[in-house]
Amino acid sequence: MLDINPLLMLLVFVVFVVSVYLLNEWLYKPLLAFMDNRDRSIKNDLENIRSNDNEIAMLKTQAENIIAEAKKEAATIKEEAYENARKKAEEQIEAKRQELETQKISALNALEEDKKVLYNALLSQMSLFKESLNIKLKQL
């Protein structure tokens, strides 16, 4: 029933060995080479990412330093502007104070002149007031 044919077995063995050899040459080696290249590429990408992370951290530190310097400079400029504005306001206030003082003195001088003129006018009319007062007293 079962006949074992050594020639057929040898042929199957040869076909098997040739198939393994051809599969190894045409499929397994290129596939393994592709997988090795892919692993190397992934490894290189990871190294690049790590170096980029370091570069990003360095750039972030530089950016933070630049921002800190800019904030300091802005604060300095703001303080200088505030001081300049305060000095200018004080100068304007002092100028206005002197102007008002001058106006006050001239107004007081004008009032003093008016006082003298009024006093002289009242003195000149004093005799009329006395006569008028005497007339009123006599009528009572």
Disulfide bonds with the S-S distance in Angstrom:
none
